[in-house]
């Protein structure tokens, strides 16, 4: 379980409050207006921003003592965070060893992850040689190898066309289902939430509201969500 216990997050004069729980294995969309604090919320889970008040717990452990690299999570950013001078296989291998000194077994695992996302033929290619969808698949393959129980997505597929975005979202959802991971996905598109998230957290007005059932919330939105959706 991921728990925000009376958390306040501050960035300059901006404050965001969160006090709720997310069940292990849930797929949760984080939606709300631009600048409302969606990335702030994810950053706090990832360890890039410390709460001013309150605590964030994962499976009962206070995450405050853990730096970003030690936290039980993987994160996909909008730019996929690929290193242009490394091959596809090397970018994926970073999920296992930052020094890329991979054993034969670890190299085999990299190959398996690339096969899982359909990029086995691109192992020696550089990111500049890939399409946007292929770069997203590299980042997903690295996430597969990390096998962390928390998966955080900060709109990594927003630049992709509708069909390709649906394909990437389904791939991430399948990975989360296969591993039992808890998924938090920032999106501006309610249809993304409807497609793969059982629960939705609305961030608006300085508050991250407790998770709502996605289908019910979008079909009959409460006032705060209706204002965001413009319905």
C-alpha positions as CSV (number, residue, x, y, z in Angstrom):
1,X,0.0,0.0,0.0
2,X,1.1,3.5,-0.8
3,X,0.0,6.0,1.9
4,X,0.1,9.8,2.0
5,X,-0.2,10.6,5.7
6,X,-1.3,14.3,6.1
7,X,1.4,15.3,3.5
8,X,2.0,18.9,2.5
9,X,4.3,19.5,-0.4
10,X,5.8,23.0,-1.0
11,X,7.4,24.5,-4.1
12,X,8.0,28.2,-3.5
13,X,4.6,29.6,-2.6
14,X,2.7,26.6,-4.0
15,X,1.3,24.1,-1.6
16,X,-0.3,20.7,-2.3
17,X,-1.9,18.5,0.4
18,X,-2.5,14.8,0.2
19,X,-4.0,12.4,2.7
20,X,-5.1,9.1,1.2
21,X,-4.1,5.5,0.4
22,X,-3.6,3.5,-2.8
23,X,-3.9,-0.2,-2.6
24,X,-1.1,-2.5,-3.8
25,X,-1.6,-3.4,-7.4
26,X,-4.0,-0.6,-8.3
27,X,-3.6,1.3,-11.5
28,X,-4.3,4.9,-10.7
29,X,-4.6,7.9,-13.1
30,X,-3.5,11.3,-11.7
31,X,-5.4,14.1,-13.5
32,X,-6.0,17.8,-13.1
33,X,-5.3,21.2,-14.6
34,X,-1.8,22.2,-15.7
35,X,0.2,23.5,-12.8
36,X,-2.1,21.9,-10.2
37,X,0.7,19.7,-8.8
38,X,0.4,16.4,-10.5
39,X,4.2,16.1,-11.1
40,X,4.8,17.5,-7.6
41,X,2.9,14.5,-6.2
42,X,4.8,12.0,-8.3
43,X,8.1,13.7,-7.5
44,X,7.5,13.2,-3.8
45,X,6.9,9.5,-4.2
46,X,10.1,9.3,-6.3
47,X,12.1,11.1,-3.7
48,X,12.9,14.2,-5.7
49,X,10.8,16.4,-3.3
50,X,10.6,15.9,0.5
51,X,7.2,16.6,2.2
52,X,7.2,19.8,4.3
53,X,4.8,18.0,6.7
54,X,3.5,14.4,6.9
55,X,5.0,11.2,5.6
56,X,4.8,8.9,2.6
57,X,4.7,5.2,3.3
58,X,5.2,2.2,1.1
59,X,4.1,-1.1,2.6
60,X,4.4,0.5,6.0
61,X,7.9,1.9,5.5
62,X,8.5,5.6,5.7
63,X,10.2,6.5,2.4
64,X,11.9,9.6,3.9
65,X,15.1,7.7,4.6
66,X,15.5,6.4,1.1
67,X,17.0,8.4,-1.8
68,X,15.5,8.2,-5.3
69,X,17.8,5.3,-6.4
70,X,16.9,3.2,-3.4
71,X,13.2,3.6,-3.6
72,X,11.1,0.7,-4.8
73,X,10.0,2.5,-8.0
74,X,10.7,3.0,-11.6
75,X,9.7,6.2,-13.4
76,X,9.0,7.1,-17.1
77,X,9.4,10.8,-18.0
78,X,8.1,12.6,-21.1
79,X,11.5,12.4,-22.7
80,X,12.0,8.7,-21.8
81,X,15.4,9.5,-20.3
82,X,17.5,7.7,-22.8
83,X,21.2,8.3,-23.2
84,X,22.0,9.2,-26.9
85,X,25.5,7.8,-26.9
86,X,24.4,4.4,-25.7
87,X,22.9,1.6,-27.7
88,X,19.3,0.4,-27.1
89,X,20.7,-2.7,-25.3
90,X,22.9,-0.5,-23.1
91,X,20.1,1.9,-22.3
92,X,18.0,-1.1,-21.2
93,X,20.9,-2.6,-19.3
94,X,21.1,0.4,-17.1
95,X,18.0,-1.0,-15.4
96,X,20.2,-3.7,-14.0
97,X,23.6,-2.1,-13.5
98,X,24.5,1.6,-13.9
99,X,28.1,0.6,-14.7
100,X,26.8,-1.7,-17.5
101,X,29.2,-4.5,-16.4
102,X,26.6,-7.1,-17.2
103,X,27.1,-10.8,-16.7
104,X,26.1,-13.3,-19.4
105,X,22.9,-14.0,-17.5
106,X,22.1,-10.2,-17.2
107,X,22.8,-9.7,-20.9
108,X,20.3,-12.5,-21.6
109,X,17.8,-10.7,-19.5
110,X,18.3,-7.5,-21.5
111,X,17.7,-9.5,-24.7
112,X,14.5,-11.0,-23.2
113,X,13.2,-7.6,-22.2
114,X,13.8,-6.2,-25.7
115,X,12.0,-9.2,-27.2
116,X,9.1,-8.6,-24.8
117,X,8.7,-5.1,-26.2
118,X,9.4,-6.1,-29.8
119,X,12.8,-4.4,-30.2
120,X,15.2,-7.4,-30.4
121,X,16.3,-6.3,-33.9
122,X,17.2,-2.8,-32.6
123,X,19.6,-3.8,-29.8
124,X,22.6,-2.1,-31.3
125,X,20.8,1.0,-32.6
126,X,21.2,4.4,-31.0
127,X,18.1,6.3,-29.7
128,X,18.5,8.8,-32.6
129,X,17.8,6.0,-35.0
130,X,14.5,5.1,-33.4
131,X,10.9,6.4,-33.8
132,X,9.1,8.0,-30.8
133,X,7.2,4.8,-30.2
134,X,10.4,2.7,-30.3
135,X,12.1,5.0,-27.8
136,X,9.1,4.6,-25.5
137,X,9.5,0.8,-25.8
138,X,13.2,1.1,-24.8
139,X,12.2,2.9,-21.6
140,X,9.5,0.3,-20.9
141,X,12.0,-2.5,-21.4
142,X,14.3,-0.9,-18.8
143,X,11.3,-0.7,-16.5
144,X,10.6,-4.4,-17.0
145,X,14.1,-5.2,-16.0
146,X,14.0,-3.1,-12.9
147,X,10.9,-4.9,-11.8
148,X,10.1,-2.4,-9.0
149,X,6.7,-2.6,-7.3
150,X,5.9,1.0,-8.0
151,X,5.6,2.3,-11.6
152,X,5.3,6.1,-12.0
153,X,4.5,7.6,-15.4
154,X,4.8,11.4,-16.0
155,X,3.0,11.7,-19.3
156,X,5.7,9.7,-21.2
157,X,3.5,9.1,-24.3
158,X,1.9,12.6,-24.7
159,X,3.8,13.3,-27.9
160,X,2.6,10.1,-29.6
161,X,-0.3,9.8,-31.9
162,X,-3.6,8.3,-30.5
163,X,-3.1,4.8,-31.8
164,X,0.5,4.5,-30.7
165,X,-0.3,6.0,-27.4
166,X,-3.0,3.4,-26.8
167,X,-0.5,0.7,-27.7
168,X,2.1,2.0,-25.2
169,X,-0.4,2.4,-22.5
170,X,-1.6,-1.1,-22.9
171,X,2.0,-2.4,-22.9
172,X,2.7,-0.6,-19.6
173,X,-0.6,-1.9,-18.2
174,X,0.3,-5.4,-19.2
175,X,3.8,-5.1,-17.5
176,X,2.1,-3.9,-14.3
177,X,-0.4,-6.7,-14.4
178,X,2.3,-9.3,-15.0
179,X,4.4,-8.1,-12.1
180,X,1.7,-7.0,-9.7
181,X,3.1,-3.5,-9.6
182,X,1.2,-0.4,-8.4
183,X,0.9,2.1,-11.2
184,X,0.5,5.9,-11.0
185,X,0.0,7.6,-14.3
186,X,-0.2,11.4,-14.9
187,X,-2.4,12.2,-17.8
188,X,-4.4,15.1,-19.2
189,X,-6.6,12.8,-21.2
190,X,-9.6,11.2,-19.4
191,X,-9.7,8.4,-22.0
192,X,-6.2,7.3,-20.9
193,X,-7.6,7.0,-17.3
194,X,-10.6,5.2,-18.5
195,X,-8.5,2.8,-20.6
196,X,-6.1,1.4,-18.0
197,X,-6.8,2.9,-14.5
198,X,-9.2,1.5,-12.1
199,X,-8.9,4.5,-9.8
200,X,-8.4,8.2,-10.4
201,X,-6.8,10.9,-8.2
202,X,-7.9,14.4,-9.0
203,X,-5.3,17.1,-8.3
204,X,-6.9,20.6,-8.1
205,X,-7.2,23.6,-5.8
206,X,-4.1,22.7,-3.8
207,X,-5.4,19.2,-2.9
208,X,-4.8,15.7,-4.2
209,X,-8.2,14.1,-3.6
210,X,-8.5,10.4,-2.5
211,X,-8.8,7.8,-5.3
212,X,-12.2,7.5,-7.0
213,X,-13.5,4.7,-9.2
214,X,-12.5,5.8,-12.7
215,X,-15.5,4.7,-14.6
216,X,-18.0,6.1,-12.0
217,X,-16.0,9.4,-11.6
218,X,-15.9,10.0,-15.4
219,X,-19.5,9.0,-16.0
220,X,-20.9,11.0,-13.1
221,X,-18.1,13.4,-12.0
222,X,-18.1,15.2,-8.7
223,X,-18.0,19.0,-8.8
224,X,-14.2,19.3,-8.8
225,X,-13.8,16.8,-11.6
226,X,-16.6,18.2,-13.6
227,X,-15.0,21.6,-13.5
228,X,-11.7,20.2,-14.8
229,X,-13.5,18.2,-17.5
230,X,-15.7,21.1,-18.5
231,X,-18.9,19.2,-18.3
